[in-house]
Amino acid sequence: MSNKLSNIERIASLLIISIAALLILFNLISDDKTFPTLPKDEEKPVKLIEVTVEGAVRNPGIYQVRHGTQVSEVLKKAMPKDFANLKRIKLDSKITRRRKIVIYACEAGKLRK
């Protein structure tokens, strides 16, 4: 028997050493203390937009909502009265900037504020 390793034994030993080195490297990388983590979405500050609702609603006032909130969601909070005319309001539009929503009342064929 010779003291020299065959080619297959050399490849096997290199493979084992490589796997061990990769495992050690992966363990170092996955350690939370060595690399900073990115902030989660919920930690980002949320931009709120002021929406003023007036007119034929039970709860008129200024509402702060998230960018992209639908007008219908704001009106659910403001609670339109039974005689409110919502035909002129685009309920599915999204709030993207500060705005004022006036809900008019419908009475005997007339519109009034």
C-alpha positions in Angstrom: 0.0 0.0 0.0 1.2 3.4 -0.8 0.8 6.5 1.4 -0.5 8.6 -1.4 -4.2 9.3 -1.7 -6.0 8.3 -4.9 -7.8 10.9 -7.0 -11.2 9.9 -5.7 -10.1 10.2 -2.1 -8.6 13.7 -2.8 -11.9 14.8 -4.4 -13.9 13.4 -1.5 -11.7 15.1 1.2 -11.9 18.4 -0.7 -15.7 18.1 -0.9 -16.0 17.4 2.8 -13.7 20.4 3.6 -15.7 22.7 1.3 -19.0 21.7 2.8 -17.7 22.3 6.3 -16.4 25.7 5.2 -19.7 26.6 3.7 -21.6 25.6 6.8 -19.3 27.7 9.0 -19.7 30.7 6.6 -23.5 30.3 6.5 -23.6 30.2 10.3 -21.6 33.5 10.5 -23.8 35.2 7.9 -27.1 34.1 9.4 -26.2 35.5 12.8 -28.5 38.4 13.4 -25.9 40.4 15.3 -23.5 40.6 12.4 -25.8 42.1 9.8 -28.4 44.9 10.3 -31.9 44.1 9.4 -34.1 46.2 7.2 -37.1 47.9 8.9 -40.4 46.2 8.5 -43.3 47.9 6.5 -45.3 48.5 9.7 -42.4 50.4 11.2 -42.4 53.0 8.4 -44.3 56.2 9.2 -47.7 56.3 7.7 -48.7 59.4 5.8 -52.1 60.5 6.9 -54.3 62.9 4.8 -57.0 65.2 6.2 -60.4 64.9 4.7 -63.1 67.3 5.8 -66.7 66.0 5.6 -69.6 68.5 5.8 -73.3 68.6 5.1 -75.9 65.8 5.5 -73.9 63.5 7.7 -74.3 62.5 11.4 -70.6 63.0 12.2 -69.2 66.0 10.3 -65.6 66.9 10.8 -62.0 66.3 9.8 -60.9 62.7 9.3 -57.3 61.5 9.0 -57.0 58.6 6.6 -54.2 56.8 4.9 -53.2 57.6 1.3 -55.3 55.6 -1.1 -58.3 55.2 1.2 -61.6 55.1 -0.7 -64.1 57.9 -0.3 -66.8 55.3 0.7 -64.7 54.3 3.8 -64.5 58.0 4.9 -68.3 58.3 4.5 -68.9 55.2 6.6 -67.2 57.0 9.4 -69.1 60.2 8.8 -72.5 58.3 8.5 -74.6 60.0 5.8 -78.1 60.8 6.8 -81.1 59.1 5.2 -81.9 62.0 3.0 -78.2 62.5 1.8 -77.7 62.7 -1.9 -74.7 60.5 -2.7 -75.3 60.5 -6.5 -72.8 63.3 -7.1 -70.1 61.6 -5.0 -67.6 59.1 -6.5 -67.6 56.6 -3.8 -64.9 54.4 -5.3 -62.4 57.2 -5.8 -59.2 57.1 -3.7 -58.0 59.8 -1.4 -54.6 61.0 -2.6 -54.5 64.6 -1.2 -56.2 66.8 1.3 -59.8 67.4 0.3 -63.3 68.5 1.4 -66.4 66.5 0.8 -69.7 68.2 1.0 -72.8 65.9 1.1 -75.9 67.7 -0.1 -79.4 66.7 1.1 -82.2 65.9 -1.3 -85.6 67.3 -0.4 -88.7 67.7 -2.6 -86.6 67.8 -5.8 -84.3 70.5 -4.4 -80.7 70.1 -3.4 -79.6 71.9 -0.3 -76.5 71.8 1.9 
